[in-house]
Amino acid sequence: MKIGLFNTAFVGDVALMGRLVDALSLAGHEIVLFSNSAGCSLFQFDSRIKKTVVVRKQGGIGKLKTIFSIAKKIRDEKIDILLMAHQSFSSGCIAILSSVQKTVVFSGASYSQFFFSKVNHAHGIHESDRYLALAHGLVSEEIFRTSQFKLFGNVGLNSFLNAYPDFFDANHGAFFLCAPGSVWNTKRYPARLHADLLRRLLENVPNLRCVLSGGPSDGIIMDEVLAELRRVAPEFLDQSRIVDARACLPLAELIELTRLATFVLTPDSAPLHIASATGTKTFAFFGPTSAKSGFGPLLKDSVVLDHHNIRGLLLPCQPCSKHGHRSCPLGHHKCLSDLPADAVAARMLESLTPFRTQ
């Protein structure tokens, strides 16, 4: 059966469909992914996906035109069943106009009453499992139970190794990935504290290296972190123990480099979910959002870096959002700015003790 998956949300949300993709693939379905360019690049080297179709939504006066254009792209693929993982008003319009007879949506989606099947958007489970629920009735109970949250990228690491050809030489130590950015400003650990944290980690683990990664929208926070590093720890930049990989680490390569990393340090953002899909230990900052909302790290020895784990008690204002804000609603951002770098480093080093003694 030819099944279309539609999700034009942020890249982290698209990554969280990894278990749904795995279940549909194991059941022998032909999968066509409709997503934005970033979402499609996540699955560019994934043999479970038969085809990726880039769709671009627009705002303003161009919105209606793109809705009709995207619906036509779906019709042209002659999909048997369309699984709508996105719940917005425009996505509902696209689903109706695509004329796919069997469309499965979440019960809270726009125009859900018009579609073939509705799935309850359950609370209290991981978001990857919520997406998996869209496969009910399309896969066996065994596949539904045993499917795994996985992503596959570009194992060649062509762009990264072109920039850093000696990175994996035998005389170099282990490395971790640090992705300080997020679409939502309030999810970012402040640059001054971030730089201090990296300095403390590298000072305490002499054989460890750091790869800084981020997308185009992360330029400001990455520049700020690097500026602070030049101030407090220039020797680590000079010795290439910290490398800036944002210009040479496309998403498909980020997946594979994450798989090879000792751990990932990131806020509640896409690299966190990629790490969950690759089985990589994660240290994840949670400030305005909660790891219990379904977006936390999945690997058991991963560590949530929040006020509860670092200081023993969440702030009264936590969490203030499911997805984060552009700025703190209360104007102080204490959920992350009041997490001292020395305390965060101590918690991380405690968790890394087995690795440090190897």
C-alpha positions in Angstrom: 0.0 0.0 0.0 1.2 3.5 -0.9 1.1 5.7 2.2 1.8 9.4 2.4 3.2 11.0 5.5 2.6 14.7 5.9 4.4 16.9 8.4 5.7 20.4 7.7 6.5 21.3 11.4 9.9 22.1 12.8 12.6 19.6 11.9 12.6 18.1 15.5 8.9 17.2 15.0 9.6 15.5 11.7 12.5 13.6 13.3 10.1 12.2 15.9 8.2 10.3 13.1 11.1 7.8 13.0 9.2 5.1 14.8 6.1 5.6 12.6 8.3 5.2 9.5 9.9 2.1 11.0 6.5 0.5 11.6 5.2 1.2 8.2 8.4 0.0 6.5 8.4 -3.3 8.5 4.8 -3.8 7.3 5.9 -3.5 3.7 4.2 -0.2 2.9 5.6 2.2 0.3 6.2 5.5 2.0 6.1 8.9 0.5 7.1 11.8 2.8 5.7 15.3 2.2 7.6 17.8 4.3 9.6 21.0 4.2 13.2 20.9 2.8 14.7 20.3 6.3 12.3 17.5 7.0 13.0 15.8 3.7 16.8 16.1 4.2 16.4 14.1 7.5 15.3 11.1 5.5 17.3 11.8 2.3 19.5 8.6 2.9 16.8 6.5 4.5 16.0 3.4 2.5 12.7 3.0 4.4 11.3 6.1 2.5 10.5 5.5 -1.1 10.3 9.2 -2.0 10.5 12.6 -0.4 8.5 15.5 -1.8 9.4 19.0 -0.7 6.4 21.2 0.1 6.7 24.8 1.0 4.0 26.7 2.8 3.8 30.5 2.6 2.1 33.1 4.7 0.2 36.1 3.7 -1.4 36.4 0.3 0.6 33.5 -1.1 -0.8 31.0 1.4 -3.9 30.0 -0.5 -1.9 29.4 -3.7 0.6 27.1 -1.9 -2.3 25.2 -0.2 -3.6 24.3 -3.7 -0.1 23.6 -5.0 0.7 21.2 -2.1 -2.7 19.4 -2.5 -1.9 18.8 -6.1 1.5 17.3 -5.3 -0.3 14.8 -3.0 -2.9 14.0 -5.7 -0.1 13.5 -8.3 1.5 10.7 -6.1 -1.8 8.7 -6.1 -1.6 7.9 -2.4 -3.8 5.1 -1.0 -3.7 6.5 2.6 -2.6 9.9 3.8 -1.3 10.2 7.4 -1.5 13.8 8.6 1.0 14.3 11.4 0.5 18.1 11.3 -2.6 19.6 12.8 -2.7 23.2 11.6 -5.6 24.9 9.8 -3.7 25.0 6.5 -2.7 21.3 6.8 -6.4 20.5 7.2 -7.2 22.4 4.1 -4.5 20.6 2.2 -5.8 17.2 3.3 -9.3 18.0 2.1 -8.1 19.4 -1.3 -5.8 16.4 -1.8 -8.9 14.2 -2.3 -7.3 11.1 -0.8 -10.2 8.9 0.2 -8.6 7.6 3.3 -6.9 10.3 5.4 -5.9 9.7 9.0 -5.6 12.7 11.4 -5.3 13.4 15.1 -8.6 14.1 16.8 -7.6 17.7 17.5 -6.6 18.5 13.9 -8.5 21.1 11.9 -11.5 19.7 10.1 -10.9 16.3 11.7 -14.7 15.5 11.4 -14.3 15.3 7.6 -11.7 12.5 7.5 -11.7 8.8 7.2 -10.1 8.1 10.6 -9.2 10.1 13.8 -6.6 9.1 16.3 -6.6 10.5 19.8 -3.6 12.7 20.5 -2.8 10.9 23.8 -1.0 12.6 26.7 1.6 11.1 28.9 3.5 9.2 26.2 6.5 10.2 24.1 5.8 12.2 21.0 7.4 9.4 18.8 4.7 7.0 20.2 2.0 9.6 19.5 3.0 9.6 15.9 3.1 5.8 15.8 -0.6 5.8 16.8 -1.3 7.0 13.2 -0.3 3.5 12.0 -3.1 1.7 14.0 -4.8 -0.7 11.6 -2.0 -0.4 9.0 0.5 -2.7 10.8 0.3 -5.8 12.9 0.1 -5.6 16.7 3.6 -7.2 16.8 5.1 -4.6 14.5 3.3 -1.9 16.4 4.9 -3.2 19.6 8.4 -3.9 18.3 9.0 -1.0 15.9 11.9 1.3 16.9 12.6 5.0 16.8 15.4 5.2 14.3 16.9 7.6 11.8 19.5 6.9 9.1 21.7 9.6 7.6 24.7 9.9 5.3 27.4 7.5 6.7 30.0 9.0 4.3 30.1 12.3 6.3 31.4 13.9 3.1 31.0 17.5 4.0 32.3 17.1 7.6 35.4 15.1 6.6 36.1 17.5 3.8 36.3 20.3 6.3 38.0 18.2 9.0 39.8 15.3 7.2 41.9 14.3 10.3 39.0 14.3 12.7 38.9 10.5 13.2 42.7 9.9 13.4 43.7 7.3 16.0 45.6 9.8 18.1 42.6 12.0 18.6 40.3 11.5 21.6 36.5 11.0 21.9 34.1 13.8 21.1 30.7 15.1 21.9 28.2 17.2 20.0 27.1 20.5 21.4 24.1 22.1 19.7 23.3 25.3 21.6 20.6 26.7 19.4 16.8 26.5 19.3 14.1 28.2 17.3 12.7 29.4 20.6 15.0 31.8 22.4 13.9 30.8 25.9 15.1 27.2 25.4 18.7 28.3 24.9 21.2 28.1 27.8 22.8 31.6 28.0 26.1 31.9 25.9 28.2 33.0 28.8 27.2 30.0 30.9 27.4 27.7 27.9 31.0 28.7 27.3 31.9 28.3 30.9 30.3 24.8 31.0 32.3 23.7 27.9 35.5 25.0 29.5 34.9 23.0 32.7 34.1 19.8 30.7 37.2 20.0 28.6 39.4 20.8 31.6 38.2 17.8 33.5 38.3 15.3 30.6 41.6 15.9 28.8 41.0 13.5 25.9 37.6 14.9 25.1 36.7 17.2 22.1 33.6 19.2 21.3 31.9 19.6 17.9 29.6 22.7 17.8 26.7 22.2 15.4 23.7 24.3 14.4 21.5 25.3 11.5 21.2 28.7 9.7 18.8 30.0 12.4 21.4 29.2 15.2 24.0 31.7 13.9 23.5 34.3 16.6 23.7 32.0 19.6 26.7 30.1 18.2 28.5 33.3 17.5 27.9 34.4 21.1 29.1 31.0 22.5 32.3 31.2 20.4 32.9 34.8 21.4 32.7 33.8 25.1 34.9 30.8 24.4 37.6 33.0 22.9 37.4 35.0 26.1 37.5 32.2 28.7 39.1 29.3 26.9 40.9 30.3 23.7 43.4 27.4 24.1 40.7 24.9 23.3 39.9 26.6 20.1 43.5 27.0 19.2 44.1 23.3 19.9 41.0 22.3 17.8 39.5 20.6 20.9 36.4 22.7 19.9 35.5 22.8 16.2 32.7 24.8 14.6 30.9 22.5 12.2 27.8 24.5 11.4 29.0 25.1 7.8 29.9 21.5 7.1 27.3 19.4 8.9 24.0 19.0 7.0 21.2 17.2 8.8 21.8 13.8 7.1 25.5 14.0 8.3 24.4 15.3 11.8 22.5 12.0 12.2 25.6 9.9 11.7 28.0 12.1 13.6 25.5 11.9 16.5 25.6 8.2 16.3 29.4 8.2 16.7 29.5 10.8 19.5 30.0 9.9 23.1 27.1 12.2 24.1 25.1 15.2 22.9 24.6 18.5 24.8 21.5 20.3 23.6 18.4 22.2 24.7 14.9 20.8 24.0 15.4 20.8 20.2 15.9 18.7 17.1 19.4 17.3 18.1 17.9 15.9 21.2 15.4 13.8 19.2 18.1 12.8 16.7 20.2 11.6 19.7 17.2 9.5 20.9 16.9 7.9 17.4 20.6 7.1 17.3 20.8 5.7 20.8 23.2 8.4 21.9 23.5 9.6 25.5 22.0 13.1 25.9 22.4 15.9 28.3 19.3 18.1 27.6 18.5 21.5 29.0 14.8 22.0 29.9 13.8 25.5 31.0 10.4 26.7 29.8 9.4 23.2 28.7 9.1 19.9 30.5 10.8 16.6 29.7 7.6 14.9 30.8 5.5 16.5 28.1 6.6 13.8 25.6 9.7 15.4 24.2 12.4 14.2 26.7 15.4 12.0 25.8 14.7 8.3 25.4 18.0 6.7 26.3 17.9 5.6 30.0 21.2 7.1 31.1 20.5 10.5 29.5 20.2 13.4 31.9 17.7 16.2 32.0 19.4 19.5 33.0 16.8 21.5 34.8 16.2 23.1 38.2 14.9 19.8 39.6 18.0 17.8 38.7 20.5 20.6 39.3 19.1 22.5 42.3 16.5 20.1 43.7 13.3 21.9 42.9 11.6 23.4 39.8 10.8 27.1 39.8 7.1 28.0 40.4 6.8 29.2 36.8 8.1 25.9 35.3 7.0 24.8 32.8 5.5 27.8 31.2 5.0 26.4 27.7 4.9 23.2 25.7 7.2 24.5 22.9 8.9 27.6 24.4 8.7 31.4 23.8 10.6 34.0 21.9 11.1 35.8 25.3 10.4 34.9 28.9 6.8 35.9 29.8 8.1 37.1 33.2 11.1 38.8 31.8 13.8 37.0 33.9 14.5 33.7 32.1 15.6 32.2 35.5 14.7 28.7 34.4 18.0 28.6 32.5 20.0 31.7 33.5 19.9 30.6 37.1 21.5 27.2 36.4 25.1 27.7 37.3 27.7 26.3 34.9 29.7 24.8 37.7 26.7 22.9 39.0 25.7 21.7 35.6 29.3 20.6 34.9 29.4 18.7 38.1 26.2 16.8 37.3 27.5 16.0 33.8 30.9 14.8 35.0 29.2 12.6 37.6 27.2 10.9 34.9 30.3 10.6 32.7 32.5 8.9 35.5 32.6 5.5 33.8 33.7 7.1 30.5 36.3 9.3 32.2 38.0 6.2 33.8 38.3 4.3 30.6 
